[in-house]
Amino acid sequence: MSRRQGKDLLGAGYIQRGRPTAIIGPPGVGKSRLSYWIPPCQITGRDWCGISTGGEPLKWLLIGNENSLRRQKADLSKILGSFSPPERELIEENLRLHVLETIEDCRLDLSDERTRTRLRATIEEHQPGAVILDPFSNFVEGDENQAKDQRATLNDIYRIVQGVVLDCAIVILHHARTGAGNIAQGVGNYTAGNYMRGSKALLGDVRCAINLMPGDNEDFTKLVISCGKANDCEAFATRGLVFNPENFRYDVDPDFNLEDWINDVEGKRGNKACSIADVVEAVRAGKHKRKEIVEHVNDLTGASESTIRRRIKDACEADKIQPTQPRGCYTLK
């Protein structure tokens, strides 16, 4: 596999050596798990969320205090299952994780000199090419809502990490504001900058901000990823992701519709519903293409496109219809 060389580790500048990047999302959306995929993808040259990776395989260091050793082992075991034995060997050689074994291991507040000393010693020992800090709020010296406290924390992070490895990439995971009204702000030039919780000093510092939002109020496997800021390159297109709980993979959702998602979040669906039976009847009536099924059921029920697409998926899982060729077509089971 050919690799794009240089300082760009993700896309054309979303994660760069020597620069900070933020990944922002509400608690519980899967920021940590999704970020766990970045090092293996960069190390092996695979795409991450449909975005290419580049640079030589780097040593990655993940530092955080919100996930137990049991959770880390479970997540990484699932993730590594998607890679070949040679790839897993390369990943294990280049990936280092912060393990919580003592009370001291859980302390990340950089206002404590002991924390700064331990972090600097860890960087010196492992000499990483990239670090992931998770979550930023636990590193903050003071109040995350105060710009001066965020800036003091960021300055300490840069001094400690890049004071040892000058061109080390820094990926900072941070919480977003919660609630439907705030989640809707994760997309779009006018509102994406308001998605981050607390002071916007972090947003001002990073070269790129990647926003992660829930993709469905009822389906935790659906996510939306958007570029909230891109100083050094063109923003990537907003896309839907589908999480597979069996192998922990995140795949780009080919059925994602941004307008439908925004309408769902903002409560503009019209509260019209459709059933599996409506989908089955559409197929029985000769509507085999997904677009034809959606149009037919929409005319019949007034349900939104995203709702109808979910019912198509439900109908397949219920063995009422099945996918057929060409792709995007269905027939009765």
N, C-alpha and C positions, 0 to 999 in steps of 0.2 A: 504494500500500500504506500503510495507516495504521500509525503507530508509537506505541508506548507511551512517553510522555515521562517525564522525571525522572532520578533518579540510578541506577536499576536498569538494568544493561546486559545481564544474563542472568537470565531468570526474575524472581522477585519479590525477589531479593536474593542470588543465587548469585555474581554479580559486581556490585559497586556502586562508584560513584565515591567516592573518598576512603577506601575500605576494602580490606584485603588478602584474597585468595582463594588457596587452594592446589589444584593438580592433582597427584595422587600416583599413581605407577605404577612397576612394575619396569623396569629397563633393556630397551630393545628393543620395548616393547609399543606404541609409537607416540604417546607423550605430545606430543612436539614437533609431529608432523604433525597430530594432532588439535587442538592449540592453534592451529596456523596457520589453522584454519577459523574461530576465534572472531572475529578482526577483520573479515574479509570479511562474515561473517553479521551482525555488529552494524552495520557500515557500511551494508549494504544492507537491513537489517531482516528477514533470513531467520532461520528457526529453526536452532538448533545442537543436534544430537543429540535432536531432538524437544522442545527447550526454547526458548521464545520469547526474542527479544532486544528491547531497548528503548533509549530515549534517542536524542538526535540523533546523527548520524554523527560519530564521534570520530576523532581522529588516534591511531593505535596505534603503539607502538614496541616491537619485539621485540629483546631483548638476550640473547645466548647465545654459547657458544663450542664447542658440540659438533657443529655442522653446517656443512659447508663451503659455499662459494659455489655450487659445482656442485650440491650437494644442495638448497640453498635454491631455486635457479632451477628445478630439475626438479620439486620439490614444488609450488611456487607456480604454475608453468606449468600443471600438471595441475589444481590447485584453481581457478584463474581461468577455466579452460575451462568450468566449470559456470555462469558468470555471463554476462550479456548485455554487449555492448560498452559501453553507458552505465554499467552496474554496475562493469565492470572499470575504467573511467576514474575512477569515484568511489573505488574501492578503492586504485588506484595513487596517487591524490591524498592519501589519508589513512593509508597504511601505510608504515612505515619499518622496515628491518631492519638489524641489526648485521652487517656483513660482515667476514670474517676475511681480511685482506690481509697483516698483519705480525705479528710475535711479540707486540707490544704489544696488538694487537687481541684476542689470545687470553687475556690476563690479566684475570681478574675478581675475584681475591681482594681483598676490601675492607679488608684489613689494610694494603694498600699505598696510600699517599697518592696516588700517581700514578693508580691505578685510580679512586679516589674523585673525583679532579679531572676525569678524562676523563668519568666517568659524569655528574657534575654539569654539565659543559659540554654534553654531548649532550642532557640534559634541557632545559637553558636554550635550546639552539638550536632544538629541535623542538617544545617545549611540548605534549607529548602529553596526551591525556585518559585514556590507559590504557597501562600497560607490562606486558610479559610477560618474566619473568626465568627463564632456562633454562640449566642446572639450578641449584637453590639451593646444592647442595654446593660448586660452584665459586666461589661468592661468600663462603662461610663463612670467617670470621676465626678460624682455629684448627681445632678438632675438632667435627665436626657431632654427635658423640655427647654433647657437653657443653652443657648448657642455657645456661650463661653465654656461651659462644661463639656459639651460635645467636642469643641475645638481642642481643648486641653487633652482630651482622651485621644483624639486622632493624632495630635502632635506626638504624644507618647508612643502610640502604635508605630508611627513612621520612624521615630528615633530608635526604637527597640528593634523593629524588624529590618528596616532598610539601613539602619546603622551597622548591621551585621552583614546582610546580603543586599547590596545597593539596588539591584534590579529585580528584587523579589516582587512578584505580583501579590496583591492583597485583596481578598474577596471577603466582604463584610456582610453578614446576614443580619437583617434588622426587621423589627415588627412594623406592620402597617396599621393604619387605623381600621377599626372594625365596623360592621354594620353595612347594610346594602347600599346606602347612600355614599359611603366612603369607598366601598369596593368598586362601584361604578367609576370612581375617579382614577382607578388604576390604568385606564386606557385613554389616550388622547392628549394632544399637545397642550390643551388648555388646563387639564386637571391632573395629569400624571404626577406632576411634582408635588401635589398635595396628598398623595397616597401614604407617604411615609409618616410614621408616628413621631411625635416630638419635634424638636428643633430641626430646621432644614440645613444645619451646618454640614451634616454628613452628605446630604444631596449636593451641596455646593462643592464639596471636595472631590467626590468620585468622578471619574471620567465617563462611567456608564452606570445606569441603574436599571436593573431587571425586575419588573413587577410580576408577582405571582398572585393570582386570584382564584377563588373557587369557581368551577365552571358550571355547577348546577347545585341548587339548594337542597336537592334530595339525593344526589349521586356523588359520593365523595371521590370517585375515581375520575371525575371530570375536572380539569383545571384549565386556566387561561394564563398565558405568559405574554407579556408585552414589554416593550422597551420604553422605560420612563425617561431615559436621558441617554444621549450618545454624543459626546463632545468630539470624538476623534474619528467618527465614521457614520455612515448612514444607519438609521434605526432599522432593526429587523421588523418584519411584519408580525402583527399580533396573531397568535395561533392558539388553537385548543390542544390540550394534551389529554391522553387517556392513561391512567395508571392501572397496571395489571398487578393485583395483590398476590398472584401466584409467583411471578418472577421479579416483581418490583420494577419492571420496565416502564418507562414513560415514552409513549409513542405519540407522534403528531396525529391529531384527530382529523381525518379527511372530511368529516361531516360538519366540522365547526363552522358556525355562521356568526360573525361578530355582531351584526345588527340584532339577531335573535337573542344573543346572550345579553346585550345591553338592555333590550326590552324586558327580558326576564328579571334582571337585577333591579330595574327601575319600576317594576310592577305594571308594565304596559301590555301584558299578554292578553287582556280582555277576559281572563278567567274561563276560557273555553277549553274543553277537554275532548280527547278522542280516546277510543278503546282499541284493543287488539282486533276486535271484530271489525271495526271500521277499516283497518289496514287490510285484513283478510278479504273483505268484500271488494276493496279496490283492486286487489290482485285478481280476484275471481272475475271482476268486470273487465279484465284485459289490460290493467295498468301495471306494467311490469318494471318500468324504469323508476328509480327512486323519485325523480322529479315528478313523474306522472302520478305516483302514489300520493306524494305530498300535495300536489295541486288538487287531486280528487278529494282527499280527506279534508283539506282546508275548505273547499267549496261546500262540503257536506256538514262540517262541524264548526268551522271558524277557528279551529285550534292553530297555534303557531307552528312554524316549520320545525323548530327545535323539539316541540312536544311530539309532533308526528314522527320525526326521526327516532325519538326514543321509543315510540310505540312500534315502529318497524323493527328495532332491535329486540324489543320485548316479544314480538311475534315470532322472530327467529328463535329466541331462547325457549319459547313455549312450543316449538316444533310445529307451528301453524304455517309458516312460510320458510323458504330457504333461499340463500343467495344462488345465483346462477350466472352464466356468462352471457353477454359481456359484463364486466365489473359494474356494480351499481344496479343490477337487475335482480328481480326476485320472482319466484314461482311458488305455487302451492306445494306443501309438503305431502 
